[in-house]
């Protein structure tokens, strides 16, 4: 009961998938999950002792599970199913809320696919938003593979991160979504530094062990060092007579 009370089924069914998952895990531990999917058998006219024993066992466990289900529902739902058996309650609840859960999944996937980082926007907030959608899908029973989640985030970035994406894929990084979040945060900070043409260097150079490029010093002064111009030859000193 303490476990089941953590996830009481709301009247609008918005947490149905979380509720039924918790219920099934608990019943599986007690070896009673079968009563959700199997109705109490009907005894014939001359049942055997084994059939009577199986019937009594199924009936008793179904009654107990029905009480657990009712105890973890909102009061409005309790009134509707107070006299129902476990199998019938499960079938009706699923019919009521499964379509709602499917619609919620569709809306989350739609929002996730539409996520695109805008130029000038903070990449941290963008990745956190996408992660929240991915986590909500997980709560609805849709677990995205780690590689797919990474690809979706990379695909949502702007062209400013094209070199980061290329190096990330070429080096075969095996990162989690949160680790990618940290790398993008570092890349974003690097991109905001003046005169930095390679925002991925501070991150990827560490992993590849490559040396940093030296900056070519620029000539000072107006008009000096331009292509096509040569510096005036130094004046010769007058020879002593």
N, C-alpha and C positions, 0 to 999 in steps of 0.2 A: 503493500500500500504506500509506503513512503516514496518508492520509486514512481509508482503510477500517479500519485498526487502531484508530482512535479509537472505533469503535462495533462491537465484536465481539458477535455474536449469542449471547445467553445460552441455556442449555439449557431454561429454562422459557419462553422466548419473550417475556419481559416487555418487551423493547426491540425487538421485531420490526419495528414500523413505522419506528422511527428507523433501524434497520439497513438495511431495504430501500430507504428513501428515499436514504440516503447511497450505497448501492450503485448505484442507478439514476442518480443525478446523476453519479457517477464514470464509469459506462459510457456515459452520454450524451455526455460530453466526449470519450470515445475512440471514439464512433460504434459501440458494441458493445451497446447496450441491447436491440436486437432479439432477441438470442439468449435473453433471459429469457422472451420471449413466443412465440417461433417455434422449433419443433423442427427438428433437422437434417433436410433433405429426403431422401427415399428415391430413389435412382437407379433408372431403368428398365433394361431389358435392353440397349438400345442408346442410351445417353445421348450427347447432343451435347457438344462441347468446352465450350460455354458452361455447360451443366448441371454438368459435372465441375468446372469452375473455381468455380462458385457453391457446389457441395457442399464442396469442399476448404476454401474460405474460411470457410463457416459452421462446418464441423467444427473447424477450427483455433481459431477465435475462441470457439466454445462450450467447447472444452477449456480454454482459458486462463481464461475467466471462471469455469468450474467450480472451477478451482484457487484463484482469488481468493475465491470464496464459501466454500470449505472452510477456507482460511487465516484467515478472519475469523469462524469459528464456534467455539463451545466444543468441547472434545475429544470429548464424548459425541455431539454431532451430527456431527462429522467422521467418526466410525466408521460411523454409519448411512448416510452419503451418499458414502462414499469412491469408489465405482465408478460413481456416477450422472452423467448429463449435466446441463448447465445448466438446460435446460427442465424436466426431471423434478424436479430439486432445487427449483426455484422453485415448481412446482405443489404439491409435497408440503409444503414449508415453509409456504406460504400456507394450505393446508388445515389444517395443524396449529395455527397461531397466529392466523389471522384471526378466528376465533370468540372466542378469548381477548381479543384487542384490542377486539372489539365489546363484550364484557361489561365490560371496563375503562371504555370510553367511557360505557356506560350508568350505571355506578356513580358516575363523576365528575359526569355531568349531574344525576343524582339528588341528589348532595350539594350541587351548585351551586344547584339550584332550591330546596333546603331551607334555604339560608343566610338567616337573619334576624337583624338586630342586636337584641340584648336591651337593655332599658332599663338604663342605668348602665354598659354595657360600652363599651370603647374602640373608637371607629370605625376607627382606624388598623389595629388587629389584624384587625378584621372585613373591611376592604377588602383587606388583604394575603392573607387566607385565600381570598377569592373570586378574587383575581388568580392565586393558585397553581393553583386549579382550572381557570381559563381558560387558563393557560399549559400545563397538562398536556393539555388538549384539543387545543391547537395541536400539541403533540408527537405526538398520536395522529392528526393529519391533519384535525382539525376546527378551522378558523379562524373564530372568532366575529367578525362585523363590529364595528367600534369602537362605533358607536351602540348596538348591541344590548347589548354588554358594559356600557356606561354606564347604560343603562336598567335592566338587571338589578341593578346595584349600588344605584341610586337607589330601586328598588322594594323593596329589602331593608332600607331604613332605617326607623327608628321614626317615629311621628307628630311627635316633637320636631323633625324635620328637614323638616316639610311646607312651611314657608315657604322654606327653602333650595331644595327641589326645585322649587317654583313659580317662584321667581326664576331658577333655573338654566335651566328650560325656556323661560320667557318671553323671556330675553335671548339665546337661541340660541347658547349657548356651544359652541364647537368645541374640546373638550378631550380629551386622552388620559386613559386610566385613571389614570395616575400623577399627572397634573395635578388630576384630580378628587380623588384621595387627599389631595393637599396642601390643596385648598380645604376638604375636610371636616375635616381636622386643625385648620385655622384656625377653622372654625365651631365645632368641639367646644370649643376653648379659650375662644372667645367666650361660649359658652353657660354655661360654668362661672363666669364673672364675675358678681358680685352685681348685682342690679337691671338686668339686661340682658334686655329683652323681645324684642329682634330680633337673633338670633345671626347672621343673614346680612348684616347691614349692613356690618361691617368688610370683607367680601369683595366684595359686589356693588356697594357704593357707589363703589368704585374703577373698576369696569368701566363703570358708567353715568355717572359724573361728577356724581352728585347730591350735594347738600350734606347734611351730617349734621343730624339733628333736634336741636333744643335741648331739654334737659330742663326741664320746668316745675318751678320751685322749690316745695317743699312747706312749708307753714306750720309753725313750731316751737311746741312747748308743748302741754299737754294741753287737749283740747276746743276748740282754735282751728282755724278754717278748715273746720269741718264744715258739711255741707249743712244748711240750715234754721236755722242759728244766726247771729245778728248780734252784732257786737261792741258792747259798751256804749258809749253816747255819752259823750264826754269831759265832765267836770264843768266848769261855767262858773265862771270866777273871780269872786269877789265884787267888785262895783263899789265903788270908793272913794267914801265919803260926802263 
